[in-house]
Amino acid sequence: FHLDRNATPNKALAEQLVEQVKKDATVVVVNVQENSDKILPPLGLNTVALLEAGSKAMGMSPKQVMNVAEKLYSQGLISYPR
């Protein structure tokens, strides 16, 4: 298995690589390049945008979205929705 350096990473490529490693049980890293680009985190959602995103993406009711947000907030995983 040879990973083309210009290949776009995707799930199928990752699964193919995992299967090859399981089969051969040996991996040789030929070259590693570091990148100093910074990727900034996305901006937070306000409450209305959070409710819309939860409804659209997850099919949740506003009450369900707020319950999940409250749990995540109490665990310190998200900031307070604005």
PDB file of N, CA, C and O in Angstrom:
ATOM      1  N   PHE A   1       0.854  -1.174   0.000  1.00  0.00           N
ATOM      2  CA  PHE A   1       0.000   0.000   0.000  1.00  0.00           C
ATOM      3  C   PHE A   1       0.891   1.224   0.000  1.00  0.00           C
ATOM      4  O   PHE A   1       1.799   1.332   0.824  1.00  0.00           O
ATOM      5  N   HIS A   2       0.645   2.131  -0.899  1.00  0.00           N
ATOM      6  CA  HIS A   2       1.414   3.377  -0.958  1.00  0.00           C
ATOM      7  C   HIS A   2       0.436   4.531  -0.875  1.00  0.00           C
ATOM      8  O   HIS A   2      -0.498   4.627  -1.672  1.00  0.00           O
ATOM      9  N   LEU A   3       0.656   5.407   0.094  1.00  0.00           N
ATOM     10  CA  LEU A   3      -0.209   6.562   0.274  1.00  0.00           C
ATOM     11  C   LEU A   3       0.350   7.719  -0.522  1.00  0.00           C
ATOM     12  O   LEU A   3       1.440   8.212  -0.234  1.00  0.00           O
ATOM     13  N   ASP A   4      -0.388   8.149  -1.511  1.00  0.00           N
ATOM     14  CA  ASP A   4       0.025   9.285  -2.349  1.00  0.00           C
ATOM     15  C   ASP A   4      -0.024  10.547  -1.519  1.00  0.00           C
ATOM     16  O   ASP A   4      -1.037  10.841  -0.885  1.00  0.00           O
ATOM     17  N   ARG A   5       1.055  11.288  -1.519  1.00  0.00           N
ATOM     18  CA  ARG A   5       1.135  12.494  -0.695  1.00  0.00           C
ATOM     19  C   ARG A   5       0.113  13.552  -1.101  1.00  0.00           C
ATOM     20  O   ARG A   5      -0.188  14.452  -0.316  1.00  0.00           O
ATOM     21  N   ASN A   6      -0.416  13.456  -2.304  1.00  0.00           N
ATOM     22  CA  ASN A   6      -1.415  14.419  -2.764  1.00  0.00           C
ATOM     23  C   ASN A   6      -2.844  13.922  -2.581  1.00  0.00           C
ATOM     24  O   ASN A   6      -3.801  14.604  -2.946  1.00  0.00           O
ATOM     25  N   ALA A   7      -2.979  12.723  -2.011  1.00  0.00           N
ATOM     26  CA  ALA A   7      -4.317  12.159  -1.815  1.00  0.00           C
ATOM     27  C   ALA A   7      -5.061  12.947  -0.745  1.00  0.00           C
ATOM     28  O   ALA A   7      -4.481  13.346   0.265  1.00  0.00           O
ATOM     29  N   THR A   8      -6.325  13.160  -0.977  1.00  0.00           N
ATOM     30  CA  THR A   8      -7.157  13.845   0.005  1.00  0.00           C
ATOM     31  C   THR A   8      -7.571  12.832   1.067  1.00  0.00           C
ATOM     32  O   THR A   8      -8.174  11.810   0.742  1.00  0.00           O
ATOM     33  N   PRO A   9      -7.254  13.103   2.336  1.00  0.00           N
ATOM     34  CA  PRO A   9      -7.647  12.157   3.389  1.00  0.00           C
ATOM     35  C   PRO A   9      -9.164  12.018   3.449  1.00  0.00           C
ATOM     36  O   PRO A   9      -9.890  13.010   3.393  1.00  0.00           O
ATOM     37  N   ASN A  10      -9.626  10.801   3.560  1.00  0.00           N
ATOM     38  CA  ASN A  10     -11.047  10.555   3.703  1.00  0.00           C
ATOM     39  C   ASN A  10     -11.245   9.222   4.418  1.00  0.00           C
ATOM     40  O   ASN A  10     -10.279   8.500   4.664  1.00  0.00           O
ATOM     41  N   LYS A  11     -12.467   8.901   4.746  1.00  0.00           N
ATOM     42  CA  LYS A  11     -12.758   7.692   5.515  1.00  0.00           C
ATOM     43  C   LYS A  11     -12.337   6.435   4.772  1.00  0.00           C
ATOM     44  O   LYS A  11     -11.759   5.529   5.373  1.00  0.00           O
ATOM     45  N   ALA A  12     -12.615   6.364   3.482  1.00  0.00           N
ATOM     46  CA  ALA A  12     -12.272   5.170   2.709  1.00  0.00           C
ATOM     47  C   ALA A  12     -10.761   4.943   2.700  1.00  0.00           C
ATOM     48  O   ALA A  12     -10.300   3.811   2.843  1.00  0.00           O
ATOM     49  N   LEU A  13     -10.001   6.011   2.531  1.00  0.00           N
ATOM     50  CA  LEU A  13      -8.544   5.912   2.517  1.00  0.00           C
ATOM     51  C   LEU A  13      -8.030   5.467   3.891  1.00  0.00           C
ATOM     52  O   LEU A  13      -7.128   4.634   3.976  1.00  0.00           O
ATOM     53  N   ALA A  14      -8.596   6.014   4.950  1.00  0.00           N
ATOM     54  CA  ALA A  14      -8.196   5.634   6.305  1.00  0.00           C
ATOM     55  C   ALA A  14      -8.506   4.163   6.573  1.00  0.00           C
ATOM     56  O   ALA A  14      -7.687   3.455   7.158  1.00  0.00           O
ATOM     57  N   GLU A  15      -9.682   3.701   6.149  1.00  0.00           N
ATOM     58  CA  GLU A  15     -10.050   2.300   6.339  1.00  0.00           C
ATOM     59  C   GLU A  15      -9.119   1.378   5.558  1.00  0.00           C
ATOM     60  O   GLU A  15      -8.741   0.313   6.045  1.00  0.00           O
ATOM     61  N   GLN A  16      -8.753   1.786   4.358  1.00  0.00           N
ATOM     62  CA  GLN A  16      -7.832   1.003   3.541  1.00  0.00           C
ATOM     63  C   GLN A  16      -6.471   0.894   4.238  1.00  0.00           C
ATOM     64  O   GLN A  16      -5.864  -0.176   4.257  1.00  0.00           O
ATOM     65  N   LEU A  17      -6.007   1.985   4.799  1.00  0.00           N
ATOM     66  CA  LEU A  17      -4.732   1.999   5.508  1.00  0.00           C
ATOM     67  C   LEU A  17      -4.790   1.106   6.745  1.00  0.00           C
ATOM     68  O   LEU A  17      -3.849   0.357   7.008  1.00  0.00           O
ATOM     69  N   VAL A  18      -5.881   1.175   7.507  1.00  0.00           N
ATOM     70  CA  VAL A  18      -6.029   0.335   8.695  1.00  0.00           C
ATOM     71  C   VAL A  18      -5.998  -1.140   8.320  1.00  0.00           C
ATOM     72  O   VAL A  18      -5.330  -1.934   8.983  1.00  0.00           O
ATOM     73  N   GLU A  19      -6.708  -1.510   7.272  1.00  0.00           N
ATOM     74  CA  GLU A  19      -6.725  -2.912   6.839  1.00  0.00           C
ATOM     75  C   GLU A  19      -5.332  -3.381   6.413  1.00  0.00           C
ATOM     76  O   GLU A  19      -4.937  -4.510   6.705  1.00  0.00           O
ATOM     77  N   GLN A  20      -4.602  -2.525   5.734  1.00  0.00           N
ATOM     78  CA  GLN A  20      -3.258  -2.884   5.304  1.00  0.00           C
ATOM     79  C   GLN A  20      -2.336  -3.076   6.504  1.00  0.00           C
ATOM     80  O   GLN A  20      -1.526  -4.003   6.522  1.00  0.00           O
ATOM     81  N   VAL A  21      -2.453  -2.212   7.496  1.00  0.00           N
ATOM     82  CA  VAL A  21      -1.629  -2.339   8.701  1.00  0.00           C
ATOM     83  C   VAL A  21      -1.988  -3.613   9.453  1.00  0.00           C
ATOM     84  O   VAL A  21      -1.098  -4.304   9.949  1.00  0.00           O
ATOM     85  N   LYS A  22      -3.270  -3.938   9.545  1.00  0.00           N
ATOM     86  CA  LYS A  22      -3.683  -5.175  10.207  1.00  0.00           C
ATOM     87  C   LYS A  22      -3.097  -6.391   9.491  1.00  0.00           C
ATOM     88  O   LYS A  22      -2.679  -7.359  10.126  1.00  0.00           O
ATOM     89  N   LYS A  23      -3.075  -6.326   8.172  1.00  0.00           N
ATOM     90  CA  LYS A  23      -2.586  -7.441   7.374  1.00  0.00           C
ATOM     91  C   LYS A  23      -1.065  -7.595   7.500  1.00  0.00           C
ATOM     92  O   LYS A  23      -0.570  -8.699   7.728  1.00  0.00           O
ATOM     93  N   ASP A  24      -0.343  -6.515   7.356  1.00  0.00           N
ATOM     94  CA  ASP A  24       1.117  -6.569   7.369  1.00  0.00           C
ATOM     95  C   ASP A  24       1.712  -6.408   8.763  1.00  0.00           C
ATOM     96  O   ASP A  24       2.804  -6.912   9.028  1.00  0.00           O
ATOM     97  N   ALA A  25       1.021  -5.723   9.646  1.00  0.00           N
ATOM     98  CA  ALA A  25       1.486  -5.434  11.002  1.00  0.00           C
ATOM     99  C   ALA A  25       2.801  -4.659  11.020  1.00  0.00           C
ATOM    100  O   ALA A  25       3.484  -4.622  12.043  1.00  0.00           O
ATOM    101  N   THR A  26       3.157  -4.044   9.900  1.00  0.00           N
ATOM    102  CA  THR A  26       4.376  -3.236   9.827  1.00  0.00           C
ATOM    103  C   THR A  26       4.083  -1.975   9.038  1.00  0.00           C
ATOM    104  O   THR A  26       3.450  -2.012   7.983  1.00  0.00           O
ATOM    105  N   VAL A  27       4.551  -0.870   9.565  1.00  0.00           N
ATOM    106  CA  VAL A  27       4.386   0.405   8.883  1.00  0.00           C
ATOM    107  C   VAL A  27       5.730   1.107   8.902  1.00  0.00           C
ATOM    108  O   VAL A  27       6.411   1.139   9.927  1.00  0.00           O
ATOM    109  N   VAL A  28       6.105   1.665   7.769  1.00  0.00           N
ATOM    110  CA  VAL A  28       7.339   2.434   7.687  1.00  0.00           C
ATOM    111  C   VAL A  28       6.966   3.859   7.292  1.00  0.00           C
ATOM    112  O   VAL A  28       6.365   4.086   6.242  1.00  0.00           O
ATOM    113  N   VAL A  29       7.326   4.805   8.137  1.00  0.00           N
ATOM    114  CA  VAL A  29       7.097   6.214   7.839  1.00  0.00           C
ATOM    115  C   VAL A  29       8.350   6.712   7.143  1.00  0.00           C
ATOM    116  O   VAL A  29       9.440   6.688   7.714  1.00  0.00           O
ATOM    117  N   VAL A  30       8.190   7.161   5.915  1.00  0.00           N
ATOM    118  CA  VAL A  30       9.331   7.579   5.113  1.00  0.00           C
ATOM    119  C   VAL A  30       9.655   9.044   5.328  1.00  0.00           C
ATOM    120  O   VAL A  30      10.823   9.433   5.335  1.00  0.00           O
ATOM    121  N   ASN A  31       8.623   9.857   5.504  1.00  0.00           N
ATOM    122  CA  ASN A  31       8.849  11.292   5.622  1.00  0.00           C
ATOM    123  C   ASN A  31       7.727  11.916   6.440  1.00  0.00           C
ATOM    124  O   ASN A  31       6.566  11.524   6.323  1.00  0.00           O
ATOM    125  N   VAL A  32       8.085  12.890   7.267  1.00  0.00           N
ATOM    126  CA  VAL A  32       7.100  13.620   8.050  1.00  0.00           C
ATOM    127  C   VAL A  32       7.349  15.101   7.830  1.00  0.00           C
ATOM    128  O   VAL A  32       8.479  15.577   7.934  1.00  0.00           O
ATOM    129  N   GLN A  33       6.285  15.818   7.527  1.00  0.00           N
ATOM    130  CA  GLN A  33       6.404  17.261   7.367  1.00  0.00           C
ATOM    131  C   GLN A  33       5.500  17.935   8.381  1.00  0.00           C
ATOM    132  O   GLN A  33       4.343  17.553   8.550  1.00  0.00           O
ATOM    133  N   GLU A  34       6.035  18.936   9.049  1.00  0.00           N
ATOM    134  CA  GLU A  34       5.243  19.690  10.006  1.00  0.00           C
ATOM    135  C   GLU A  34       4.736  20.958   9.350  1.00  0.00           C
ATOM    136  O   GLU A  34       5.381  21.528   8.470  1.00  0.00           O
ATOM    137  N   ASN A  35       3.565  21.386   9.797  1.00  0.00           N
ATOM    138  CA  ASN A  35       2.946  22.579   9.253  1.00  0.00           C
ATOM    139  C   ASN A  35       2.691  23.538  10.407  1.00  0.00           C
ATOM    140  O   ASN A  35       2.166  23.133  11.444  1.00  0.00           O
ATOM    141  N   SER A  36       3.049  24.774  10.240  1.00  0.00           N
ATOM    142  CA  SER A  36       2.874  25.732  11.323  1.00  0.00           C
ATOM    143  C   SER A  36       1.602  26.572  11.178  1.00  0.00           C
ATOM    144  O   SER A  36       1.408  27.527  11.930  1.00  0.00           O
ATOM    145  N   ASP A  37       0.747  26.234  10.234  1.00  0.00           N
ATOM    146  CA  ASP A  37      -0.509  26.962  10.074  1.00  0.00           C
ATOM    147  C   ASP A  37      -1.392  26.739  11.296  1.00  0.00           C
ATOM    148  O   ASP A  37      -1.468  25.632  11.829  1.00  0.00           O
ATOM    149  N   LYS A  38      -2.048  27.792  11.725  1.00  0.00           N
ATOM    150  CA  LYS A  38      -2.974  27.689  12.842  1.00  0.00           C
ATOM    151  C   LYS A  38      -4.396  27.658  12.306  1.00  0.00           C
ATOM    152  O   LYS A  38      -4.762  28.419  11.411  1.00  0.00           O
ATOM    153  N   ILE A  39      -5.179  26.768  12.872  1.00  0.00           N
ATOM    154  CA  ILE A  39      -6.595  26.697  12.524  1.00  0.00           C
ATOM    155  C   ILE A  39      -7.365  27.206  13.731  1.00  0.00           C
ATOM    156  O   ILE A  39      -7.337  26.601  14.803  1.00  0.00           O
ATOM    157  N   LEU A  40      -8.036  28.300  13.547  1.00  0.00           N
ATOM    158  CA  LEU A  40      -8.786  28.897  14.641  1.00  0.00           C
ATOM    159  C   LEU A  40     -10.086  28.137  14.878  1.00  0.00           C
ATOM    160  O   LEU A  40     -10.704  27.658  13.927  1.00  0.00           O
ATOM    161  N   PRO A  41     -10.507  28.022  16.132  1.00  0.00           N
ATOM    162  CA  PRO A  41     -11.769  27.344  16.397  1.00  0.00           C
ATOM    163  C   PRO A  41     -12.933  28.168  15.848  1.00  0.00           C
ATOM    164  O   PRO A  41     -12.830  29.388  15.720  1.00  0.00           O
ATOM    165  N   PRO A  42     -14.030  27.501  15.527  1.00  0.00           N
ATOM    166  CA  PRO A  42     -15.188  28.249  15.016  1.00  0.00           C
ATOM    167  C   PRO A  42     -15.752  29.158  16.098  1.00  0.00           C
ATOM    168  O   PRO A  42     -15.579  28.905  17.291  1.00  0.00           O
ATOM    169  N   LEU A  43     -16.419  30.204  15.674  1.00  0.00           N
ATOM    170  CA  LEU A  43     -17.072  31.102  16.622  1.00  0.00           C
ATOM    171  C   LEU A  43     -18.226  30.367  17.289  1.00  0.00           C
ATOM    172  O   LEU A  43     -18.834  29.475  16.697  1.00  0.00           O
ATOM    173  N   GLY A  44     -18.518  30.748  18.523  1.00  0.00           N
ATOM    174  CA  GLY A  44     -19.616  30.120  19.248  1.00  0.00           C
ATOM    175  C   GLY A  44     -20.965  30.487  18.655  1.00  0.00           C
ATOM    176  O   GLY A  44     -21.094  31.468  17.922  1.00  0.00           O
ATOM    177  N   LEU A  45     -21.949  29.698  18.977  1.00  0.00           N
ATOM    178  CA  LEU A  45     -23.314  29.956  18.503  1.00  0.00           C
ATOM    179  C   LEU A  45     -24.087  30.720  19.574  1.00  0.00           C
ATOM    180  O   LEU A  45     -23.909  30.494  20.770  1.00  0.00           O
ATOM    181  N   ASN A  46     -24.943  31.623  19.122  1.00  0.00           N
ATOM    182  CA  ASN A  46     -25.868  32.208  20.090  1.00  0.00           C
ATOM    183  C   ASN A  46     -27.003  31.199  20.298  1.00  0.00           C
ATOM    184  O   ASN A  46     -27.074  30.195  19.589  1.00  0.00           O
ATOM    185  N   THR A  47     -27.862  31.451  21.238  1.00  0.00           N
ATOM    186  CA  THR A  47     -28.896  30.478  21.597  1.00  0.00           C
ATOM    187  C   THR A  47     -29.801  30.135  20.414  1.00  0.00           C
ATOM    188  O   THR A  47     -30.127  28.967  20.199  1.00  0.00           O
ATOM    189  N   VAL A  48     -30.203  31.136  19.658  1.00  0.00           N
ATOM    190  CA  VAL A  48     -31.095  30.890  18.515  1.00  0.00           C
ATOM    191  C   VAL A  48     -30.393  30.016  17.476  1.00  0.00           C
ATOM    192  O   VAL A  48     -30.980  29.061  16.967  1.00  0.00           O
ATOM    193  N   ALA A  49     -29.140  30.341  17.163  1.00  0.00           N
ATOM    194  CA  ALA A  49     -28.391  29.551  16.181  1.00  0.00           C
ATOM    195  C   ALA A  49     -28.166  28.126  16.685  1.00  0.00           C
ATOM    196  O   ALA A  49     -28.218  27.175  15.905  1.00  0.00           O
ATOM    197  N   LEU A  50     -27.917  27.976  17.992  1.00  0.00           N
ATOM    198  CA  LEU A  50     -27.745  26.648  18.589  1.00  0.00           C
ATOM    199  C   LEU A  50     -29.014  25.821  18.439  1.00  0.00           C
ATOM    200  O   LEU A  50     -28.955  24.650  18.064  1.00  0.00           O
ATOM    201  N   LEU A  51     -30.161  26.429  18.730  1.00  0.00           N
ATOM    202  CA  LEU A  51     -31.439  25.719  18.613  1.00  0.00           C
ATOM    203  C   LEU A  51     -31.718  25.322  17.163  1.00  0.00           C
ATOM    204  O   LEU A  51     -32.188  24.216  16.897  1.00  0.00           O
ATOM    205  N   GLU A  52     -31.427  26.228  16.232  1.00  0.00           N
ATOM    206  CA  GLU A  52     -31.627  25.926  14.807  1.00  0.00           C
ATOM    207  C   GLU A  52     -30.715  24.794  14.357  1.00  0.00           C
ATOM    208  O   GLU A  52     -31.154  23.887  13.650  1.00  0.00           O
ATOM    209  N   ALA A  53     -29.440  24.841  14.764  1.00  0.00           N
ATOM    210  CA  ALA A  53     -28.485  23.809  14.366  1.00  0.00           C
ATOM    211  C   ALA A  53     -28.888  22.451  14.941  1.00  0.00           C
ATOM    212  O   ALA A  53     -28.819  21.436  14.248  1.00  0.00           O
ATOM    213  N   GLY A  54     -29.307  22.433  16.199  1.00  0.00           N
ATOM    214  CA  GLY A  54     -29.736  21.177  16.815  1.00  0.00           C
ATOM    215  C   GLY A  54     -30.960  20.600  16.138  1.00  0.00           C
ATOM    216  O   GLY A  54     -31.077  19.386  15.969  1.00  0.00           O
ATOM    217  N   SER A  55     -31.868  21.474  15.754  1.00  0.00           N
ATOM    218  CA  SER A  55     -33.083  21.025  15.083  1.00  0.00           C
ATOM    219  C   SER A  55     -32.777  20.498  13.685  1.00  0.00           C
ATOM    220  O   SER A  55     -33.239  19.424  13.302  1.00  0.00           O
ATOM    221  N   LYS A  56     -31.989  21.270  12.924  1.00  0.00           N
ATOM    222  CA  LYS A  56     -31.670  20.900  11.548  1.00  0.00           C
ATOM    223  C   LYS A  56     -30.792  19.654  11.472  1.00  0.00           C
ATOM    224  O   LYS A  56     -31.104  18.710  10.746  1.00  0.00           O
ATOM    225  N   ALA A  57     -29.701  19.658  12.220  1.00  0.00           N
ATOM    226  CA  ALA A  57     -28.716  18.589  12.101  1.00  0.00           C
ATOM    227  C   ALA A  57     -29.121  17.318  12.834  1.00  0.00           C
ATOM    228  O   ALA A  57     -28.815  16.215  12.382  1.00  0.00           O
ATOM    229  N   MET A  58     -29.814  17.469  13.972  1.00  0.00           N
ATOM    230  CA  MET A  58     -30.092  16.309  14.807  1.00  0.00           C
ATOM    231  C   MET A  58     -31.576  15.972  14.927  1.00  0.00           C
ATOM    232  O   MET A  58     -31.942  14.932  15.473  1.00  0.00           O
ATOM    233  N   GLY A  59     -32.421  16.855  14.415  1.00  0.00           N
ATOM    234  CA  GLY A  59     -33.859  16.616  14.511  1.00  0.00           C
ATOM    235  C   GLY A  59     -34.376  16.687  15.945  1.00  0.00           C
ATOM    236  O   GLY A  59     -35.346  16.019  16.302  1.00  0.00           O
ATOM    237  N   MET A  60     -33.714  17.507  16.760  1.00  0.00           N
ATOM    238  CA  MET A  60     -34.078  17.621  18.168  1.00  0.00           C
ATOM    239  C   MET A  60     -35.021  18.796  18.391  1.00  0.00           C
ATOM    240  O   MET A  60     -35.016  19.772  17.640  1.00  0.00           O
ATOM    241  N   SER A  61     -35.825  18.681  19.434  1.00  0.00           N
ATOM    242  CA  SER A  61     -36.688  19.802  19.815  1.00  0.00           C
ATOM    243  C   SER A  61     -35.827  20.837  20.526  1.00  0.00           C
ATOM    244  O   SER A  61     -34.738  20.519  21.005  1.00  0.00           O
ATOM    245  N   PRO A  62     -36.317  22.091  20.598  1.00  0.00           N
ATOM    246  CA  PRO A  62     -35.562  23.116  21.321  1.00  0.00           C
ATOM    247  C   PRO A  62     -35.270  22.710  22.772  1.00  0.00           C
ATOM    248  O   PRO A  62     -34.179  22.967  23.280  1.00  0.00           O
ATOM    249  N   LYS A  63     -36.234  22.082  23.430  1.00  0.00           N
ATOM    250  CA  LYS A  63     -36.036  21.648  24.814  1.00  0.00           C
ATOM    251  C   LYS A  63     -34.915  20.612  24.899  1.00  0.00           C
ATOM    252  O   LYS A  63     -34.086  20.670  25.808  1.00  0.00           O
ATOM    253  N   GLN A  64     -34.884  19.662  23.952  1.00  0.00           N
ATOM    254  CA  GLN A  64     -33.827  18.651  23.948  1.00  0.00           C
ATOM    255  C   GLN A  64     -32.458  19.298  23.732  1.00  0.00           C
ATOM    256  O   GLN A  64     -31.483  18.947  24.395  1.00  0.00           O
ATOM    257  N   VAL A  65     -32.400  20.246  22.795  1.00  0.00           N
ATOM    258  CA  VAL A  65     -31.132  20.931  22.511  1.00  0.00           C
ATOM    259  C   VAL A  65     -30.641  21.648  23.763  1.00  0.00           C
ATOM    260  O   VAL A  65     -29.461  21.560  24.103  1.00  0.00           O
ATOM    261  N   MET A  66     -31.531  22.354  24.449  1.00  0.00           N
ATOM    262  CA  MET A  66     -31.133  23.090  25.647  1.00  0.00           C
ATOM    263  C   MET A  66     -30.719  22.144  26.776  1.00  0.00           C
ATOM    264  O   MET A  66     -29.810  22.461  27.543  1.00  0.00           O
ATOM    265  N   ASN A  67     -31.369  21.001  26.885  1.00  0.00           N
ATOM    266  CA  ASN A  67     -30.976  20.017  27.903  1.00  0.00           C
ATOM    267  C   ASN A  67     -29.564  19.500  27.643  1.00  0.00           C
ATOM    268  O   ASN A  67     -28.756  19.383  28.565  1.00  0.00           O
ATOM    269  N   VAL A  68     -29.279  19.197  26.394  1.00  0.00           N
ATOM    270  CA  VAL A  68     -27.937  18.732  26.038  1.00  0.00           C
ATOM    271  C   VAL A  68     -26.916  19.839  26.278  1.00  0.00           C
ATOM    272  O   VAL A  68     -25.845  19.587  26.830  1.00  0.00           O
ATOM    273  N   ALA A  69     -27.241  21.056  25.868  1.00  0.00           N
ATOM    274  CA  ALA A  69     -26.334  22.188  26.071  1.00  0.00           C
ATOM    275  C   ALA A  69     -26.067  22.402  27.558  1.00  0.00           C
ATOM    276  O   ALA A  69     -24.936  22.694  27.944  1.00  0.00           O
ATOM    277  N   GLU A  70     -27.090  22.260  28.392  1.00  0.00           N
ATOM    278  CA  GLU A  70     -26.924  22.431  29.830  1.00  0.00           C
ATOM    279  C   GLU A  70     -25.979  21.374  30.398  1.00  0.00           C
ATOM    280  O   GLU A  70     -25.117  21.681  31.222  1.00  0.00           O
ATOM    281  N   LYS A  71     -26.147  20.130  29.954  1.00  0.00           N
ATOM    282  CA  LYS A  71     -25.266  19.055  30.421  1.00  0.00           C
ATOM    283  C   LYS A  71     -23.820  19.308  29.986  1.00  0.00           C
ATOM    284  O   LYS A  71     -22.890  19.151  30.777  1.00  0.00           O
ATOM    285  N   LEU A  72     -23.643  19.699  28.730  1.00  0.00           N
ATOM    286  CA  LEU A  72     -22.295  19.976  28.236  1.00  0.00           C
ATOM    287  C   LEU A  72     -21.662  21.143  28.993  1.00  0.00           C
ATOM    288  O   LEU A  72     -20.474  21.110  29.311  1.00  0.00           O
ATOM    289  N   TYR A  73     -22.452  22.162  29.276  1.00  0.00           N
ATOM    290  CA  TYR A  73     -21.959  23.329  30.015  1.00  0.00           C
ATOM    291  C   TYR A  73     -21.555  22.932  31.437  1.00  0.00           C
ATOM    292  O   TYR A  73     -20.504  23.346  31.927  1.00  0.00           O
ATOM    293  N   SER A  74     -22.389  22.133  32.092  1.00  0.00           N
ATOM    294  CA  SER A  74     -22.101  21.737  33.476  1.00  0.00           C
ATOM    295  C   SER A  74     -20.864  20.842  33.558  1.00  0.00           C
ATOM    296  O   SER A  74     -20.230  20.759  34.610  1.00  0.00           O
ATOM    297  N   GLN A  75     -20.518  20.173  32.458  1.00  0.00           N
ATOM    298  CA  GLN A  75     -19.311  19.344  32.410  1.00  0.00           C
ATOM    299  C   GLN A  75     -18.095  20.139  31.946  1.00  0.00           C
ATOM    300  O   GLN A  75     -16.994  19.598  31.850  1.00  0.00           O
ATOM    301  N   GLY A  76     -18.299  21.431  31.659  1.00  0.00           N
ATOM    302  CA  GLY A  76     -17.193  22.284  31.238  1.00  0.00           C
ATOM    303  C   GLY A  76     -16.762  22.074  29.801  1.00  0.00           C
ATOM    304  O   GLY A  76     -15.657  22.468  29.429  1.00  0.00           O
ATOM    305  N   LEU A  77     -17.610  21.461  28.980  1.00  0.00           N
ATOM    306  CA  LEU A  77     -17.249  21.151  27.600  1.00  0.00           C
ATOM    307  C   LEU A  77     -17.608  22.257  26.613  1.00  0.00           C
ATOM    308  O   LEU A  77     -17.044  22.323  25.521  1.00  0.00           O
ATOM    309  N   ILE A  78     -18.545  23.126  26.994  1.00  0.00           N
ATOM    310  CA  ILE A  78     -18.905  24.273  26.158  1.00  0.00           C
ATOM    311  C   ILE A  78     -19.040  25.497  27.047  1.00  0.00           C
ATOM    312  O   ILE A  78     -19.210  25.387  28.261  1.00  0.00           O
ATOM    313  N   SER A  79     -18.960  26.667  26.422  1.00  0.00           N
ATOM    314  CA  SER A  79     -19.194  27.907  27.164  1.00  0.00           C
ATOM    315  C   SER A  79     -20.701  28.160  27.205  1.00  0.00           C
ATOM    316  O   SER A  79     -21.474  27.520  26.492  1.00  0.00           O
ATOM    317  N   TYR A  80     -21.090  29.085  28.036  1.00  0.00           N
ATOM    318  CA  TYR A  80     -22.500  29.409  28.164  1.00  0.00           C
ATOM    319  C   TYR A  80     -23.014  29.984  26.842  1.00  0.00           C
ATOM    320  O   TYR A  80     -22.419  30.920  26.309  1.00  0.00           O
ATOM    321  N   PRO A  81     -24.120  29.434  26.301  1.00  0.00           N
ATOM    322  CA  PRO A  81     -24.652  30.002  25.046  1.00  0.00           C
ATOM    323  C   PRO A  81     -25.076  31.455  25.227  1.00  0.00           C
ATOM    324  O   PRO A  81     -25.684  31.804  26.239  1.00  0.00           O
ATOM    325  N   ARG A  82     -24.766  32.281  24.275  1.00  0.00           N
ATOM    326  CA  ARG A  82     -25.081  33.710  24.370  1.00  0.00           C
ATOM    327  C   ARG A  82     -26.438  33.993  23.798  1.00  0.00           C
ATOM    328  O   ARG A  82     -26.877  35.143  23.789  1.00  0.00           O
TER     329      ARG A  82
END
